[in-house]
Amino acid sequence: MGRMTTRREVMPLLPVIFGLGEQGAAAAIGISASKFRLLVNERRMPSPRRLDGRKIWDVDELRAAFKALLHEDDEEADSWGDLA
């Protein structure tokens, strides 16, 4: 079997990921696990599902929560000017 180089050849071999553990979920949105736990507790990130006692985050719910976060330049975003 030769080396696969095209996307069409490689894509069927990639796993489809539906859920992530805490470390993976945090990494997926670019933050530490401790910050991720804080955001989950604040309900800014989704709560996990449970499977035999293991916490698993749905990647679609993570994506939706991430997309709902404000952009840095949004008017509603917190800023030091709001404290004055």
Backbone hydrogen bonds, N-H to C=O, Kabsch-Sander energy under -0.5 kcal/mol:
donor,donor_aa,acceptor,acceptor_aa,energy
9,E,6,T,-0.6
10,V,6,T,-1.9
11,M,7,R,-2.9
13,L,10,V,-2.0
14,L,10,V,-0.6
14,L,11,M,-1.3
17,I,15,P,-0.6
18,F,16,V,-0.5
20,L,57,W,-2.0
25,A,21,G,-3.0
26,A,22,E,-2.6
27,A,23,Q,-2.5
28,A,24,G,-2.3
29,I,25,A,-1.1
29,I,26,A,-0.7
30,G,26,A,-0.5
30,G,27,A,-0.8
31,I,26,A,-2.4
36,F,32,S,-2.3
37,R,33,A,-2.5
38,L,34,S,-1.8
39,L,35,K,-2.3
40,V,36,F,-2.3
41,N,37,R,-2.6
42,E,38,L,-2.0
43,R,40,V,-1.3
44,R,39,L,-2.8
45,M,39,L,-1.4
49,R,56,I,-3.5
51,L,54,R,-2.1
54,R,51,L,-1.9
56,I,49,R,-2.5
57,W,20,L,-3.3
59,V,18,F,-2.3
62,L,58,D,-2.4
63,R,59,V,-2.3
64,A,60,D,-2.2
65,A,61,E,-2.5
66,F,62,L,-2.6
67,K,63,R,-2.6
68,A,64,A,-1.4
69,L,65,A,-0.6
69,L,66,F,-1.2
74,D,71,H,-1.8
77,A,74,D,-1.3
82,D,79,S,-1.2
83,L,80,W,-1.5
84,A,81,G,-0.9
